[in-house]
Amino acid sequence: MAIIQRLQSSLNLVLDEAVNAENRYGDFKSTHEAYGVLAEEVSELLESIRANKYCEIAEEARQVSAVALRLSEMCDRELNSAFLTAFGERSGF
């Protein structure tokens, strides 16, 4: 199987994971919340790597990717919106 097909297959699983998480939990409330979720998923990935459990590693890697993708999308979407205005007001900017 060509690399592009393998990556596309993995990407489809990441997209499914991201959509399921979005439907279940909704948007992140902040980048700090997203970071907390990402840190938790990276920790779980490390545990799976240390245990050398390939099925768990694959699942956790997808979850890390999905969280990072959702964070990236949130930042892109909010870049020019009221989110930054509200953030600035709360942060004193």
N, C-alpha and C positions, 0 to 999 in steps of 0.2 A: 504494500500500500504506500503510495506517495506521501511525503511529509505533509503536504497541504491537506490531504484527505484525513490523515490522522489528527492534525491540529483542528480541522473543522469538526470532527467528531467530538473531540474534547471541548471545543468552544461551545458546541450545542449543549453539552451537559452543564457547562458553566452558566450559559444563558438560562437554562431550565432552573438551575439552583437560584440564580439571581431573581428570576420572576417569582418563584415560589416564596422566597424570603420577602420580597416586596409585598406580595399578596398577603402573607401571614403577618408581617410586622409593620408594614407601611414604610414611609420615608424615615431616614435617620433624622433625629431632631437637631443634630449638629455634627460637625466634623469630629468633635471630641467623642461623641457617642459612636460614630463609625469607627474611629480609632480603637475604642474599647472593644468593639465586636471583632475588629481585625486582629487585635492583639490576642484575644481569646482563641480565635481560630488558628493563628500561628502557633500558639502554645499547644493546642491539640494536635496540630500537624507535627510538631517536634516530638511529642509523646509517641505518635504513631511511627515516626522515623526511628526513634530509639528502640521501639519494640519490633522494628523491621516487619511491620504488617502492611503489605503492599495494598491490599484492598482499602484499608483505613487511610493509608497515605494518599491514595488517589482521591478518595472522598474528601478528606481534609484539604487537599490542594485545590480541589474544585471550590470548596467553601471559601478558602482564602481568596481565590480568584474572583468569586462572585461578590464578596464584600468589597474588594478593591474596585471592581467594575461599577458597583452601585455608588460607591463614594465618588469615583471619577465622573459618573453621569450626573450625580447630584451637584457637584461643583460646576460642571459645564452648564447645567440647566439654571442654576441660581446665580451664575456669574454676573448677569446684568439685571437682576431682579430686586425686589423689595427685601429679599433676604439679606443682601449686603447692607442695605440701608439700616435695617433693624439691627443687624450685627454691629454695625458701626456705632449706632446710638447706645447699644448696651455696653460696648467696649470703650466708648469715649473717643472714637475716631471721627 
